[in-house]
Amino acid sequence: MQALEGDYRWLSELGVFDMEARAEWLADKITEEADAERQRGFAKWRSSVRNSHPKQVSWIKRRAALKSGAAQPAPADGAVLQYKAIHPASLIAEAETEWVQRWTRGDVAIDPLRELLEELPPPRQVDVRPVFYAESLQRAASRMRGKAGGPDSWEVSHFEALPDPFWAALGALWQKCYEAGKVPARWKEARVTLIAKPDGGHRSTRDVFIRMIDAMEDPDMTIVGQDAAFRRRQSARRPHSLTTDRFGAPRFRVFELRCDARKCQVASRAQVGRQAAETFRYGFASSFTTLGVTFDFAAASAPTLVSRYSFEQADHRLQCISMIVKNLDVKAHLIRTLVIPMLIWCGAVASLEHEKVKQLRRAILVTSHANVAVDAPPITLFEVMGWGCDPQFARHWSALVALISYVGRPPIWLDEAPMALAVKPWFQLLPLAAEVLRELGWWTDARGSRIFRRDARSELRTFVIAYDSVSILYDWLRDWRRRTTLANTGRVVRALHRSDPVLGRGRALPGVPTGSLVVLAGHRKLQASASTQAQRSAALVTGRPYFRLQ
């Protein structure tokens, strides 16, 4: 007791002879201390998370995933709960049958294949003698710029500074190594170095989606999705090994794959697709889902949709953001980082239905209205937070950015693609980008190299894709979004003037003219320089004036 009095001063009030009588008082004190300790823990956790963006992101993702997994209906009072085994006996028996047949399968008969291969003429021997030219070695070295040096710390720039006789001697040395079939041990040494490397050397999902969209235009096209895995038994590889050894070819691992028919699918508009599904015992459907995008083969004009989006998960993330962050700027940054990418990750290929986009927008507005004026209109919130927090704006902008990227840097595989695909304009391969231009009321020329629109004065504006600055297109879209959001604001759509004749009305308080452009520059400036909560709240207050952008 004396040792604890230093931390808990109230223990000195507890007498030695009346402890039994003060049991309830002691229980209350213990409860108070437990609550205080819990609050101190929360305060310490909030302090550690408040200034750490990685901790905020990690907690929001973990908490939102936990809430999504725990979103199960609560049982009614008196209901009898029935527990289901994680691994039902039927599934275990099914897996047992499959794997027992797979692992106890006998060896494949090799003799018939060997006899068949012996009847074939042997492959013609070809004498290949490569020549190591100095110019070829220099070109190979130029492609290695930026690579880390070897154990001797020599980099490519050091080799490029050497004269031509060195490269000729290096070519002769490599020629001797090839003829002798030996490489010096020093050349085989390497130094492991982790350096930042630019993205590249892989195919993006956009390229896969473009090939899918091109294939959908053919009414006779059939798309097959297979779940492939490598075989684990050596006996299944022996026929392939005999064949490749006979012809002196390298062993290709693709022949070691096996397919699980239960996880395969076929999609097509033609009858041949249904026949192929029945032949291979695959599932058949009019839509095909791959890499998080659903392609509908039932109608050629059907939009491609993002399949892995979950509003519940997005809403849980918004709730967690509102719980952990009060600052509007930090909240906007987290929304752009954790919520908006769930909608726009597919660029100009696929998106969500308009109703789901509006649903997400309403959820973001509810989250953003916390700790601000309840009558702050959406245009003020998005102007202060940044239009990147508006799902409708983000959907349009991501499609336009992906369009510019495709036109400015077309895929390198277009050189090897069929001519019918290589000459197609972007608006036939990027359906969402074409849909966005229609929604905005903009249009392009026949080649799709320019975007046109009419401004408020009916003057024709032109944007050259992949040539003009992207900021021009961003300003176009932001102003279009400003006008649309203002036109849909409640106090602009309908008058809120009271009928009291003493109050100003009619011409004394005219409404906002149709097509007005409100920029709210003062609100953004006040938000950027605000140092108190009162100033931050004032940045979201609206008033009578409106401004035109001349």
N, C-alpha and C positions, 0 to 999 in steps of 0.2 A: 504494500500500500504506500509506504513512504517513497519507494522508488518511482511509483507512478504519479505521485503528487506533483512532480516537476512538470509533467506534460498535461495533467488534468487537475487543475486547481480545485475543482468542485469536490474532489475526494476528501479534502480536509473538513468538509461539512458533515461527512459521514461519521457518526459516532461509533464507538467500539461496542457499546452495550445495547444499541437500538437498531442494529443492522436488519433484523428480521422485520421490524415495523416499517422500514423504509425501502422495502423491496420494490414497490411500484415506482418510487422516486428514482431509484437506481436504474430501473428498466427504462424510464423516460430519458435519463441522462445518457444511457448507452445508445438509445435510438438517436438522440440529438447528435452525439459524437459520430455515429455512423453516417448520418445525413451530411454533417459538416465535412467528414472525410471524403464522401462521395462528391460533394460540390467542389472541394479542393482538387480532386482528381479531374473533374470535368474542366475546371478552370485551367489546370496545367495542360490538359490535352488541347483545349481551345487556343491557348497561348502558343503551343508548338505548331498548331495547324494554321493559325491565322496568317503567318508570314511565309508559309511554305507551299508553293503551288503543287509540287509533286505529292505532298502528303494530302492535300485537298483532293486531287484527282484520284489518288489511290483509295481514300476513304469513300468518296462518292460512288466509285465503281463497285467497291466491295459491298457497301450498304445497299445500293440499288439492286445488285444481284441477289442479296439476301432477301430483300423485300419482295422481289419478283418470285423467288422460289417459295417464299412463305405465304404467298397470296392464295390460300386455300379457304374454302367456305368453312366456317365454324360449325361444329355439330350442334344440333338442337338439344335442349335439355332432355335427358332421359333417353336419348337415341343410343342404340346399340352399335358400337363401333366394330367394324369387321376389318381385320388386318389381313393384308395380302402379302405373300412372301415375295421377297425381292427377286428370287430366282424360282419361279414355279416349276413344279415337277415336269410339266409338259415341255417347257423350254429346255430343261436339262436333258430330257430324253431325246429331244430333237437334235440338240447339239451333240449328244453322245453318238447318235446314229451317223451324223455327218462326219464327225472326226474319226470314229472307228473305221468307217469305210475308207477314209482318206489315208489313215496311217497303216492300215493292214492290207492295203491294196498290193497285189503281187507285182513283181517286176514285169516291165514291158518286154515282149519278145523282140530281141534285137536281131536275131539271125535273118529273118526275112528282109529287114531293111538293109543289113550288110550285104546280102546277096544282090539286092536291087542296085545298090551303089556300086558294087564290083562290076556290074554289067555296063555301067556308064564309062565313057572314055575318060582317062585322067585329064585334069586341067593342063593346059599348055603352059609350060614354064616360061616366064618372062624375066629377063635379066634387067633389073632396075639399078642404075648407077647414078644416083643424084650427084650433082656438082654444086659445090658451095662457092658461089660467086661473092666477091667483096661487096658489090652493089646490093645483093639480096640480104646480106648480113647487116648492112647499114640501114636498109629499110626496116628490117625486123627490129633493130635496136631503137629506131625512131618511134616505134609503136610501144616501147617500154618506158617512155618518159614518165616520171612520177613514181616509178616502182622503187621499192627499198633496195639498197645496195646489199651485196653479199657479205661473206665473212671478212673480206678484205676492204669493205667500206667503199668500193668503187661503184659509182652510179653511172647511169647511161650518159649523163652530160660529160663525164670524164672520158668515156670511150669515144664519144663523138668529137672530142677535141684532138684525137690522135690522127696522124696523117694517113693517106691512102695505102702506103706500103704495109702498115700494120694490119689493115683489113684484108689485104691480099694474103699476108702470112697467116692470119687467123682462118681464112677460108681453106688454105692448104693444110693447116693443122686439123681442122674438122674433117677434111677429106681423108686424112690418114686414120683418124679415130673411127670413121665409118668403115673403112676397108679392113681395119684390124678388129673391129667389133669391141673395142675397149674405150672407156672414157676415164680420164685421170680421176683419182679419188678426190682431189681437191675441187674438181668441178661439180662433184655431187654434194658438196657441203652447202648448207643454206642457213640463213639467219632468220628466225621467225620475228617479224615486225608487224605490229598492228597499226596501220595508218588509215586515215579517212580516205575513202574512195568514192568517186561519184557514182550515182545510180546508173544502171545500164546493164547490158549483157543479158537481158531477160525480156520476155514478152509480157506486156501488161494485159490486164483483164480486158481493157478496151479493145485490143486487137482480137481477142477471142470473141467478144460480143459482136464486133463488126463482121467477122466471118459468119456468125450465126444469123445476123440480120440479112446478110446477102443470101444465105441459103434459104431463108424463109420465103423469099420472093419466088422461088421455083415451086410450083404446086406439086411436083413429083418428088421433091426432096424428102428424104427420111433421115432423121437425126437419131443416133443411137448413143446412149450413155451407159458406160460399163464400169463396174467396180472391179478393178484389177488388183491382184496381189501376186507376189512372187511365190513360186513353189518352194517348199522346204525339203522335198525329198530328192536325193541325187538321182534315183532311178528314172524320174520324170524328165531329167535333162539329158539322158544318154542318147536318145534318138537325134536330138538337135546337135549334140556334140559330134556324133558320127558324121552327120551331113556336112557340118562346117569343116571338120578335119579333112574330109574327102576332097573338098574343093579348095582347101587352103584359105578359107575365109575366117575372119575373126568371129568369135562367139558373140552373138547379139542377145542381150538379156531380155529383149522383148518376147522371145520365144519361151521364156520361163514363166510368163504370166498366166494366171488363171482368173476366171470371172465368176462372181457370185451372182447367179441369175436373179436371186431375190432382191438385189440392190441395183439391178440394171433397168433401164427404161428406154422406150421407143416413142417418138413423137413424129407425126406426119399427117398431112391432109389427104394423102393418097391411100388407096386400099393396100398397096404393097407394104406400107408400114405396118398395118395390122397383121398382114401375113407374116412379115418378118418377126414380129413380136410373138406370134403363135409358134413359129418354127424354133426360135431360141428360148421360148418360155420366159420372155421378158414381159414386164408390165407395159401397157400401151395407154397413152393419153393424148389429148389434143394440145397439151401444153408441155413445155420442157423447162425444167429448172436446173440451173447450173451456176456455180460461183455466186450465189445469192441473187440471181435475176431470173424471172420467169418470162419465157417467150411463148406467146399464144399462137398456135398454128391454126386455130379454128378460123380466124379471119386475118387476112394479110395486113389490114389497117389497125389491128388491135395494138394498144400500146404495150411496151415492155415495162414490167413493174419490178420494184425491189421486193424480194420475197422474205428477207430476214428481218424486216423492220417490225418492231414491237412498240406500240404506243405506251403500253404499261411500263416497259423498261425506260422509255424516254421520260415519262411522267415521274417515275420514281427518282430518276436522276435530277429532274427539276426540283422535286421536293427536297432532296438531300442538299442541293445547291442552296435552296432557300433557308435550310436549317443551319448550314455551316457558314454562310457568307451573308453579310448585311450591306457591304459596300457595293454600289451599283456597277462600278467599273469592273470590279473583280467578278461579280456575278455575270456580267456580260461576257467576260473572257471565258469563263467556265461554260457558259451556254454555247459559245462558238466552238469550244474545244470538245465537249462531251455530248452535246445534243444535236447540233446542226449536222455534223458529219454522218449521223445515222440516216440522214435524208439525202445528202448530196454526194455520197462517195462514188456513185456510178457516173458522175459527170453528165455527158450529153447523150447517154444511152437509155437510162431508165430512171424512174422516180416513183413517187407515190401518187395515189389518186388525190384529186383536189380536195375532197372532204377530209382525208387524213392530214393533208398539209394544213388545212384550216384548223383542224382539231389540235395539232401540235402548236400552231400559232396562238390559239386561245390559252393553252396551257402555259406557254412562255409569258404571255401577258399577265396571267394570274400570278406567276412566280415573280415577275418584275414589279407588280403593284405593291408587293410587301414593303412596308416602311416608306411609302410614297403616297401622294394624294390619290384618293380613290377615283377622282374624276379626271386624272391625267389621261389624255387620249393616246391611242397607240402611236400616232405620228410623233408626239413628243417623246415618248419612251424610246422608240426606235431611233429617233434623231440623236438623242443623248447617248444611248447605249451603243449605237452603231447599227447600220442597216444589215450587217451580217448576222444579227440576231433574229431577223425576220425570216421565217422559213420560206415564205413566198419569194422574197428577194433573193435568198440564198439559192433557191431552186433555179431561178432564172439566171443568176450570175454564174453558177457552176456550169450550166449548160453552155453559156457563151464562152467562158474560159476554155472549156474542153474543145469547143469548135475552133477557136483561134489556135489552140495547140495542135489540133489535127491538121489544119490548113498550113500553118507555119512550119511544122515538122512532121510531114507525113511518115507513116511507118516504112521502115527500110524494106520490109517484106513485100511491099507493093510491086517492086521490080520483078519478083518471081510469081506474083499472083496472076490468075487468069486475066486476060485483057478486059473481059466484061466487068470484072471487079475493079481493076486498076483505073478505069476511065470513069467510074461512077462519081458524081459530085457528092459532096459531104452531106447534103440534105437528104440523100437516099440512104446513107449509112449511119447518120446520127439523128434518129427520130425525135428525141427529146429537144434537140437544138432547133429543129424545124418547127416543132410544136410551140416552143417558147416564142419564136419570132411571130408566129400567127397570133399568139395571145397578146403580144405587145403591139400588134398592128404594124409591124415592120415587114419589109420584104427584101429580096435579093435580086440580082441580075440572073441571067440564064446560067452563067457559069458558077454562081455562088461565091464570087470573089469580092462583092461589095454588098453592104447592108444600107438600105435606104429607110428614111422616115420623114414625116412631116412634123415640123415644130408647131408651136402655138400660133405662129404667124403664117402658117401654111407654106413655109419655105422648105424646100427639099434639102435634107441633110444626108451626107454620104460618109460612110465609114469603110475604108479599104481594109479587108481582113488580112492580118499578119503583116501589115505595113504601118497603119496609123497606130498611135499610142493607145494602149488598153484603157488608160484613164479616161479617154473620150467616151468609150462605150460604157464605162462605169458611171460617168456623169449622166449619160442618157438614161440608163436604167434607174439610177437613183432618183432623178427628177420625175420619171414616169411613175415610180413607186410612191413618191411624195404626193403627186397629184391624185393618184388612185386612193391612197390612204386618207387624204384629206376629204375627198369626195364621199368616202364611206364613213366619216366620223359622224356620230349621232347628232351633235349640236349643229352640224352643217347640213345634214340631210333634212332635218326638220327644225323649225324655229322653236326656241324655248322661252320666247317672250311672254311675260304675264299680261293678263288682260286689264290690269289696273290702269285707268286713264291717267293717273298721276305719273306713272313711270314712262320712260322713253321707249318708243316702239316705232315700227314702220321705218320711215326714212331716217329717223334719228339714230337707229341702230340697224343699219343695213346688214344683210347676210354676206357671206363670203361669195364672191362671184364664181361662176362655174369655170373650172380649169385653172384656178389660182394655184400658184406655186409658193409654198411656205417652206422656208429654209431653216427658221429658228436658230439663226447664228448666235444670237444673244444667249439662248438657253445653253448651247454647246459651250460657249466661252465661259459662262458662269459655272457650269459643271466641271470644266477643266481646271478652273482656279479656285473652286470651293474648298474651304478648309473646315467648315462647320456643317453640322447636320441641317441647320436652318438654310444655309446657302445651297446645299445639295437639294433640299426640298423645293426651294424657290426656282431651281433650274427646270423643274417639271411642272411649274404653274403656268397655265395658259391665260391669255387675256384677250382683249378686243382686237388688237392690231393684227394685220396679216401683211406679208411682204411679197412683192413680185420680184422674180429674178429676170432682169432685163437682158 
